Amino acid sequence: MSSLAGKHGLVVGVANKRSISWAIAQAAQAAGARVALTYPSERLEENVRELAAKLDNPLVLPCDVTSDEQIADLPAALDREFGGLDFLVHGAAFARREELDHPFVETAREGFRVALDVSTYSLIALSRAVRPLMERRGGGSILTLTYLGSQRVFTNYNVMGVAKAALEASVRYLAADLGPQNIRVNAISAGAVKTLAASGISGFSSILQVYRDRAPLRRSVDQSEVADTAVFLLGPGSRAITGEVVMVDAGFHAVGM
Ligand SMILES: NC(=O)c1ccc[n+]([C@@H]2O[C@H](COP(=O)([O-])OP(=O)(O)OC[C@H]3O[C@@H](n4cnc5c(N)ncnc54)[C@H](O)[C@@H]3O)[C@@H](O)[C@H]2O)c1
């Protein structure tokens, strides 16, 4: 499968080998793309560089998504190396421990701001930053990662559920704004996957067990399954799909009682 042959992409959200974004970066490369990864802090730089070394000719750039300066520096660096951009994968999310441990009603103003800034506003800011690079390529594909906690209550998901609801709405508004430039914007709503971000949700293992018990496929999903759908959404096979949230969750969302 080389649906991304000759394409260049930016993948934001790789922290370690379990990151969903890392699986997407690898799958995108396997489909023919050349990929840039970002690291949000010096603490994570070495991890990201070690993983990037497994890719062919990778580009590694700093990007803390709460920094307007670092976001503003990305396009020039990408342009120098890639001469444009075909896709963006947005896999950044964060909420403070307090907001994930306490009842939702206790969400602090600052905790709300941080979660929505890192997990939601960053998609808008990054999309705006890469738009000129995609326009020059005649279009592009932007993909973010969301969770069903945007629509239903999952114990301890709390402010992340609100951030994901706003993220999914942002996908639709961005799709409307950028569609005339042939830039598509979609999300994958992934089933529960054991990653660094997931380990911040207390009781995450019991969520996984509910997928095993109740999802139509009697399991949750793994990173590679999300990545395969991501390659589809980044590539020409999905050229008429935008503003969409694609459920990759072993069917869990479809089940009531
Ligand atoms: N793991 C799951 O069960 C699951 C399910 C559905 C959706 N998701 C979503 O998938 C995405 C990726 O998460 P993951 O599960 O792979 O975990 P992860 O911890 O590997 O990825 C989260 C990423 O966000 C990055 N990040 C946090 N703050 C940042 C900042 N200020 N600037 C830049 N990057 C920052 C982290 O460095 C990390 O790379 C997230 O949006 C998450 O909400 C995860």
The ligand as a Gaussian input file, in Angstrom:
#p B3LYP/6-31G(d) Opt

LIG

0 1
 N       -5.323000       6.084000      24.661000
 C       -6.627000       6.091000      24.458000
 O       -7.362000       5.271000      24.977000
 C       -7.220000       7.137000      23.554000
 C       -8.519000       6.929000      23.060000
 C       -9.080000       7.890000      22.224000
 C       -8.366000       9.030000      21.915000
 N       -7.108000       9.211000      22.414000
 C       -6.395000      10.423000      22.052000
 O       -5.280000      10.099000      21.268000
 C       -4.349000      11.185000      21.352000
 C       -2.973000      10.618000      21.625000
 O       -2.927000      10.086000      22.938000
 P       -2.217000       8.710000      23.300000
 O       -3.235000       7.879000      23.959000
 O       -1.455000       8.201000      22.146000
 O       -1.227000       9.133000      24.487000
 P        0.218000       9.841000      24.477000
 O        0.442000      10.236000      25.888000
 O        1.212000       8.947000      23.862000
 O        0.004000      11.123000      23.554000
 C       -0.391000      12.376000      24.051000
 C        0.599000      13.363000      23.501000
 O        0.252000      14.708000      23.836000
 C        1.466000      15.393000      23.929000
 N        1.350000      16.666000      24.605000
 C        0.891000      16.925000      25.862000
 N        1.036000      18.240000      26.132000
 C        1.596000      18.810000      25.020000
 C        2.004000      20.135000      24.693000
 N        1.856000      21.153000      25.530000
 N        2.551000      20.354000      23.459000
 C        2.684000      19.340000      22.574000
 N        2.317000      18.066000      22.833000
 C        1.779000      17.820000      24.047000
 C        2.353000      14.423000      24.721000
 O        3.716000      14.767000      24.598000
 C        2.027000      13.126000      24.022000
 O        2.896000      12.932000      22.940000
 C       -4.877000      12.111000      22.433000
 O       -5.594000      13.160000      21.819000
 C       -5.816000      11.214000      23.202000
 O       -6.803000      11.954000      23.883000
 C       -6.517000       8.278000      23.208000

